[in-house]
């Protein structure tokens, strides 16, 4: 299975995580609600974790990403699966396994819209 086939990877670019920043979308993401068409989705928080082998289900490595709609205020959660190698690279960049909007704001001096990252990231 290639990385692109992991759940969430067709939508999310995780490269920024390796540098301590939130992931960004590969194409414009709209909220999952019919009443709101806002495209400003603020990064809120992410948590990185591994799920151990349980009942024959293989070990999982995942990032849970929380984003908040600027217009209607609702919060969506996205599960982005990563490989074991990627997991350990992310943990090296984010040893607490948590990244909050406050930490990102303190780093760059502005909020992070996942549809339009406020800084240019090196790949």
N, C-alpha and C positions, 0 to 999 in steps of 0.2 A: 504494500500500500504506500503510495507516495504521500508526501505531506499535504498536498492539495486535496487529497481524498479524506483527510481527517475532518470530523465535524467542525464547522465554523471557519475553515481555512479558505474556502472560496470567497468569503466575504471580508475577512480580516487579514491585514498585513501585520505580522507580529514582530517584524524586524526592530521597530522602536523599543520593544521590551528588552532587547539585548543591551540597550544603552540607558535603561532606566526610565523610559517614557511609555505612555499608553499606546496600545495598538491603534492603527488607523484603518478606515475602510478602503477597500480596493475600488469600489464604485459608490456613488452617492447612496446613502442609507436614509430611508424615511422612517418615521415612527410606525409602530405596528398597530396604529389606531385609525379608524376610518374618519374620525372627527378632526384630525389634525394633520396638516401637510407640511409642518415645519421641518426644515433640514438642519437646524442648529441643535446638535445633540452634544451636550457637555459631558466630558469624562467625569465620572463621580468617584469610582473606586474599582480596584481589581484585587482579586485574591488568587494566589497560585497554590495548587495543591496536587498531591498524588493520592490516588485511591488504591489501596492494596488489593492483592488478588483475593477475591471472595467467591467461594462456591464455583470455582473454575472460570470465573470471569477474569480476563487478564488485567494486569495493572494498568491504570489510566493516569495520564498526566494532563492537567487541565488548568486553564485560566478562566475564571468567572469575571466577566466585565460588566460593570454597571454604568449605564449612561442615562442622563436626565434630559428630557425635552425642554428646550428653552421656552416654548410657547404654552404647552399645556401642563408642564411640570411632572408628567408621569415618568416613572423609572422603568427601564427595560434591562434585563439581564441576559447576557449572551455567554454561552459556554464554548470556549475555543480549545480544542484538543491540541496538544503538542506532543512531540516525541520525547523520549527519555533524554536524549542529548540536548534538545532545545530546553527542556525543563531545567536541567542543571545550568545551562548558560543564563537563563532568566533568573534563577535563584542567586547566581553569582552577582548579577546586576542589581537584584532586589532581595537582599538576604532576609528581610522580615517577611517575605512572601505576601506582602500587602503594599499597595500603592494607593494613596488618596489624592483627591483633587488639590488639597492644601499643599501637599509635598510638591506636586507639579507646579502649582501657582508660585510657590516660593522659588523654584528653580528658574522659571522663565518669565515670571511677572505678569502672566495673563492666564485666562481659562483656556482649556484644551477642547476644541470642537473636533470630534472624531471624524467628521466629514471634511474638515479643513484644518489640518494641523498648523498651529501658529508659528512653528519654526521649521526650517529646512533640516531634514535628517539625512545623514550620510548612510548610504547602503553599501 
